[in-house]
Amino acid sequence: MTVNLIFKIAAVGILVSVVGQVLKHAGREEQAFLVSLTGLILVLSWVMPYIYQLFSTMKALFQL
């Protein structure tokens, strides 16, 4: 996992929280929920290969 990925995740988190707060104060809770859900899916799509690699490594480790 690179430092760039951590910075990307932090940037998405900050952006989602700011946009979510603006939308909630504007009375658009549904769009705020969709923005947070989109941010979650985006971050999961970035992290999923690393999770797969972790499980593959654990599987290979315990197949001794």
C-alpha positions as CSV (number, residue, x, y, z in Angstrom):
1,M,0.0,0.0,0.0
2,T,1.5,3.3,-1.0
3,V,1.3,6.6,0.8
4,N,-0.5,8.0,-2.3
5,L,-3.4,5.7,-1.7
6,I,-3.7,6.9,1.9
7,F,-3.7,10.5,0.8
8,K,-6.4,9.7,-1.9
9,I,-8.6,8.1,0.8
10,A,-8.1,11.1,3.1
11,A,-9.0,13.5,0.3
12,V,-12.1,11.6,-0.6
13,G,-13.1,11.5,3.1
14,I,-12.7,15.3,3.4
15,L,-14.5,16.0,0.2
16,V,-17.4,13.7,1.0
17,S,-17.8,15.2,4.5
18,V,-17.8,18.8,3.2
19,V,-20.3,18.0,0.4
20,G,-22.4,16.0,2.7
21,Q,-22.6,18.8,5.3
22,V,-23.5,21.3,2.6
23,L,-26.2,19.1,1.2
24,K,-27.7,18.4,4.6
25,H,-27.9,22.1,5.5
26,A,-29.6,22.6,2.1
27,G,-32.2,20.1,3.1
28,R,-31.1,17.4,0.6
29,E,-30.4,14.5,2.8
30,E,-31.0,11.9,0.0
31,Q,-28.2,13.4,-2.1
32,A,-25.9,13.6,0.9
33,F,-26.5,9.9,1.5
34,L,-25.8,9.1,-2.1
35,V,-22.6,11.2,-2.0
36,S,-21.4,9.3,1.1
37,L,-22.3,5.9,-0.5
38,T,-20.4,6.9,-3.7
39,G,-17.3,7.8,-1.6
40,L,-17.5,4.5,0.2
41,I,-17.8,2.5,-3.1
42,L,-14.9,4.5,-4.6
43,V,-12.6,3.8,-1.6
44,L,-13.6,0.2,-1.5
45,S,-12.7,-0.2,-5.2
46,W,-9.3,1.2,-4.5
47,V,-8.7,-1.0,-1.4
48,M,-10.1,-4.3,-2.8
49,P,-7.0,-5.5,-4.6
50,Y,-5.0,-5.1,-1.3
51,I,-7.6,-7.1,0.6
52,Y,-7.5,-9.8,-2.0
53,Q,-3.7,-9.8,-1.8
54,L,-3.8,-10.1,2.0
55,F,-6.2,-13.1,1.8
56,S,-4.0,-14.8,-0.9
57,T,-0.9,-14.3,1.2
58,M,-2.7,-15.7,4.3
59,K,-3.9,-18.7,2.3
60,A,-0.4,-19.4,1.0
61,L,1.1,-19.0,4.5
62,F,-1.2,-21.5,6.1
63,Q,-0.9,-24.1,3.3
64,L,2.5,-25.1,4.6
